[in-house]
């Protein structure tokens, strides 16, 4: 967390330097319009008369998933396939790496969808199969850090909720 704050401070210091150059406000000649696209009414840009997003239903248990529902079918299939191989070859290092990869990829997709509690479970399952997976360690700590920064309790191992259910209507 300190590294992030330091990075932001350094970026602001460089971005706000005194050696900036003025920019032209309007490069178009005086007799040409600034916009070249077609004019549109404001109706397509309003949320008036649109259906509100359906509220997310809790998934039960102490923790409920939140964020944006996403289609995890391809990740779920990869996890199921990897788990099947792992079940047959319990101590096979390559099978464990494949399972870790499958869990990490779904965890990353869930992180991008702001389903942090669910993603945390996948990062932990990644580390169970591959304890040296550096990216999973980083993301696990980052999510825990977000919860701690907000002064909220985070899911303990085994308490993480399943990803939010996804329906085809949510893509419309």
C-alpha angles and dihedrals in degrees: 000000000000090000091054092051091047091049091050091049092050092046091051092048092053093040093051096047121141095239095080120136124227115249129216111256096204121018094175119098115258094254096051125080117251093225121059098184126092119274115252133191119245093246096091089052099054129086092216114125092012124126112257117238111268113252115255112253117224114251095219132251126075092305127049124194119244134181130067119331111238134184105260095170095115091047092046090052092049090050093048091049092048092047091051091054091044091051090055094044103033097173099035109125093206092052090051091050091051092050090048090050092050093050092045093052092052091044091053092049090050090049090054088051090052092244090137100161091052092044090052089061092052092049089051091050088049090055092046089060097035113020091183095059099126098190092053090051090050094049093044090054093044093053092046088049091054091053091047092047089054088046091239129136114251127213114276118223109294094019096085115120125236117258116278114273113258126212129189091241090067091069093061 
